[in-house]
Every structure is written in C-alpha cells, then in structure tokens.
Amino acid sequence: MNGIPLINGVTYSWGDIVTTIAGVPVVGRTAIEYSDDQEVTDNYGAGRYPVSRSKGRITCTGKITLYQEEVQAISANAPNGRLQDIAAFPIVVSYIPTEGGKIIHDKLHNCQFKKNSRAWKEGDTKQEVELELLVSHITWGK
C-alpha cells in the first residue's frame, strides 16, 4: 500500500457512465472524449517577470465513438441522412457510481457532428464509428 487510506474504496468505471444525445440514452457508445482549453497569457511590465495574466478564448473539443447501428439510428432522423445536417444538440455524460454517492453530470452544449465516415477491414466483427464533435462550451460537474 502507498500509505494513503481509501476514501470510499470505489472509483468510477466505464459501466458507471451514462451518455445521452439530445436527451436519448446511447447504449452503443464505446468511447467519449471531451475537453476545453483556455488561452492564458502572461503580461509583462517592469522587470523580467510577468506582472499579471490575462485569460482569452475557451476552445472546446469532443469526439464520441459509437457502433454503426447507433450511428444509423441517429442518421435516420437526420435531414438527408447526413449527421452534419442535424441541428445543435446537447450531450450529457453522467457519472453514476454503482456503490452510491454523488452523481456528476458534464454537459456538452450545442454539439454538432463534423464528419460522417466508415472504415472496414478484413476480419472486423463490428463497426465502431468515431465522430468528431463541434462543441460550444462545457458545463463541468453539475
């Protein structure tokens, strides 16, 4: 042991994550990734070291990997069958601990699909489709 006691002995695992797209639970999800990055700049005045910092734009990115069947179900409701033509929608990622405890919700706002593609190779038994997202902003941990 590292000498640090367990807080509650449980941590989040993949099975604790529930994802909804536009309010509909997505069960054919195999991966999700999202982040935000903010421009932070040192401001210089007298001397060699910064005298203050300024914060600029926040840029969000995201991607979700779904089974092809899930993508086809979403595409069926899309204008012209194109994922990119779907109006902006929210994605909520909920962390629901199986042992109880506080439920955490991260919300990706105004999401849109940037690309729709498929890639198969010999021996594949399933098709996972990685979809890059355009995200306006993220509400963390509400």
C-alpha positions in Angstrom: 0.0 0.0 0.0 1.1 3.6 -0.5 0.1 4.7 3.0 -2.9 6.7 1.7 -6.2 5.4 3.1 -9.1 4.7 0.8 -11.8 7.4 0.7 -14.7 5.1 0.0 -13.0 2.2 -1.8 -14.7 2.8 -5.1 -13.8 4.8 -8.2 -15.8 5.5 -11.4 -15.6 2.8 -14.1 -16.8 2.6 -17.7 -20.0 0.9 -16.5 -20.9 3.9 -14.3 -21.1 6.3 -17.3 -24.4 7.1 -19.0 -24.4 9.3 -22.1 -27.4 11.0 -23.6 -27.6 12.7 -27.0 -30.4 15.2 -27.2 -32.0 13.5 -24.1 -31.9 10.0 -25.6 -29.6 7.4 -23.8 -26.9 6.0 -26.1 -26.1 2.4 -25.3 -23.9 1.7 -28.4 -21.1 4.0 -27.1 -17.6 2.6 -26.9 -15.7 5.9 -26.2 -16.2 9.5 -25.4 -13.7 12.3 -25.1 -14.1 16.0 -24.4 -12.0 18.9 -23.2 -11.8 22.6 -23.0 -8.7 24.7 -23.4 -8.3 28.4 -22.4 -5.8 30.8 -23.7 -3.9 32.2 -20.7 -1.2 34.8 -21.4 1.5 36.4 -19.2 1.5 40.2 -19.3 4.9 41.9 -18.8 5.7 45.3 -17.4 8.7 46.4 -15.5 11.4 43.7 -15.0 11.8 40.3 -16.4 8.8 38.5 -14.9 5.1 38.8 -15.7 3.2 41.3 -13.6 -0.3 39.8 -14.4 -2.1 37.2 -16.5 -5.0 37.6 -19.0 -7.5 34.9 -20.0 -8.8 34.7 -23.5 -10.9 32.3 -25.6 -12.0 28.9 -24.4 -11.9 26.3 -27.1 -13.8 23.0 -26.7 -13.3 19.7 -28.5 -15.0 16.4 -28.3 -15.5 13.1 -30.0 -17.7 10.1 -29.5 -17.3 6.5 -30.8 -20.5 4.6 -31.5 -21.4 1.3 -33.0 -22.5 1.7 -36.6 -26.1 0.6 -35.7 -26.3 3.6 -33.3 -25.0 5.9 -36.0 -27.5 4.6 -38.4 -30.4 5.2 -35.9 -29.2 8.8 -35.4 -28.8 9.3 -39.2 -32.4 8.0 -39.8 -33.7 11.2 -38.1 -31.2 13.5 -39.9 -32.2 15.7 -42.8 -30.9 13.9 -46.0 -29.4 11.2 -43.7 -26.3 13.4 -43.1 -25.2 13.7 -39.5 -23.7 17.1 -40.2 -27.2 18.4 -41.0 -28.6 17.7 -37.5 -29.3 20.9 -35.6 -27.2 21.6 -32.5 -27.9 19.2 -29.6 -26.6 18.7 -26.0 -24.7 15.6 -24.9 -24.8 14.8 -21.2 -22.2 12.5 -19.6 -23.4 11.3 -16.2 -21.1 9.5 -13.8 -23.4 7.3 -11.6 -21.4 5.4 -9.0 -22.8 1.9 -8.5 -21.9 2.0 -4.8 -24.0 5.2 -4.3 -22.6 8.6 -3.8 -22.9 11.9 -5.7 -24.0 11.8 -9.4 -21.9 14.1 -11.6 -23.2 15.5 -14.9 -20.9 17.1 -17.5 -22.9 18.8 -20.3 -21.5 19.5 -23.8 -23.5 22.3 -25.2 -24.5 23.0 -28.8 -22.9 19.9 -30.3 -22.8 19.1 -34.0 -21.2 16.3 -35.9 -18.3 17.4 -38.1 -17.8 14.3 -40.1 -19.5 11.0 -41.0 -17.4 8.1 -42.2 -16.9 4.4 -42.1 -13.8 2.2 -42.3 -13.9 -1.6 -42.5 -11.1 -4.1 -42.7 -10.9 -7.8 -43.2 -11.8 -9.7 -40.0 -13.9 -7.0 -38.5 -16.8 -8.3 -36.5 -18.2 -4.9 -35.6 -18.0 -1.4 -36.8 -17.1 1.4 -34.4 -17.5 4.9 -35.9 -15.5 7.8 -34.3 -17.4 11.1 -34.7 -15.7 14.4 -34.1 -17.9 17.0 -32.4 -18.1 20.7 -32.6 -18.9 21.9 -29.0 -19.6 25.5 -28.0 -18.9 25.1 -24.3 -18.9 22.5 -21.4 -20.6 22.7 -18.1 -18.4 20.6 -15.7 -19.7 18.6 -12.8 -23.3 19.8 -12.3 
